[in-house]
Amino acid sequence: MIKTYKFKAEIKKHPKLNAAFIEFPYTEEEEFGTKGQVKVRVEFNGYEYRGLLAKMGHHCHRVGITQEIRKAIGL
């Protein structure tokens, strides 16, 4: 099943790495029936990225944003 979500999110910088992420504003377990990783297709300002929605040891699930994506979208 394909689900589509549209939301605005603040790109947050990892405090110790040259990495960034956005937080998924929904509960993954309720939306997808799992606490684990979910494959996603994300669009950042018109730039498409395929990756994972993962908890990464935090209170909510996140999508990592690579340096390549940040450069492509100018952020």
C-alpha positions as CSV (number, residue, x, y, z in Angstrom):
1,M,0.0,0.0,0.0
2,I,1.3,3.5,-0.9
3,K,0.6,6.3,1.5
4,T,1.2,10.0,0.7
5,Y,2.0,12.6,3.4
6,K,2.6,16.2,2.7
7,F,4.0,18.4,5.5
8,K,6.5,21.1,6.1
9,A,9.5,20.2,8.3
10,E,12.5,22.0,9.7
11,I,15.8,20.6,8.5
12,K,17.8,19.9,11.7
13,K,21.6,19.6,11.9
14,H,23.1,16.6,13.7
15,P,25.0,18.1,16.7
16,K,28.2,16.1,16.1
17,L,28.2,15.1,12.4
18,N,28.0,16.8,9.1
19,A,24.5,15.4,8.7
20,A,20.9,16.6,8.8
21,F,17.5,15.2,9.1
22,I,13.8,15.9,9.3
23,E,11.4,14.5,11.9
24,F,8.4,12.5,10.7
25,P,5.4,14.2,12.4
26,Y,3.3,11.0,12.6
27,T,3.6,7.9,14.7
28,E,5.2,5.3,12.5
29,E,3.6,2.4,14.4
30,E,0.1,3.7,13.9
31,E,0.7,4.7,10.2
32,F,2.7,1.6,9.1
33,G,2.1,-1.0,11.8
34,T,5.8,-1.2,12.7
35,K,8.4,0.3,15.0
36,G,11.1,-0.6,12.6
37,Q,12.5,1.1,9.4
38,V,10.2,1.9,6.5
39,K,11.4,2.6,2.9
40,V,10.2,6.0,1.7
41,R,10.3,8.2,-1.3
42,V,10.7,11.8,-0.2
43,E,10.6,15.0,-2.2
44,F,12.6,18.0,-0.9
45,N,11.8,21.2,-2.9
46,G,11.4,19.1,-6.1
47,Y,14.4,16.8,-5.4
48,E,13.4,13.2,-5.1
49,Y,15.2,10.9,-2.6
50,R,14.6,7.3,-1.7
51,G,15.7,6.3,1.7
52,L,14.5,5.1,5.1
53,L,12.3,6.4,7.8
54,A,14.0,5.2,11.0
55,K,13.9,5.9,14.7
56,M,17.7,6.2,15.0
57,G,17.6,6.0,18.8
58,H,15.4,9.1,19.2
59,H,11.9,9.9,20.3
60,C,10.5,10.0,16.8
61,H,11.3,8.7,13.4
62,R,13.5,10.6,11.0
63,V,14.6,10.8,7.4
64,G,18.3,11.6,7.0
65,I,19.2,14.3,4.5
66,T,22.5,13.7,2.7
67,Q,25.0,16.4,1.8
68,E,24.1,15.8,-1.8
69,I,20.5,16.6,-1.2
70,R,21.3,19.7,0.9
71,K,23.5,20.9,-1.9
72,A,20.9,20.2,-4.6
73,I,18.1,22.1,-2.8
74,G,20.4,24.9,-1.6
75,L,20.1,24.3,2.1
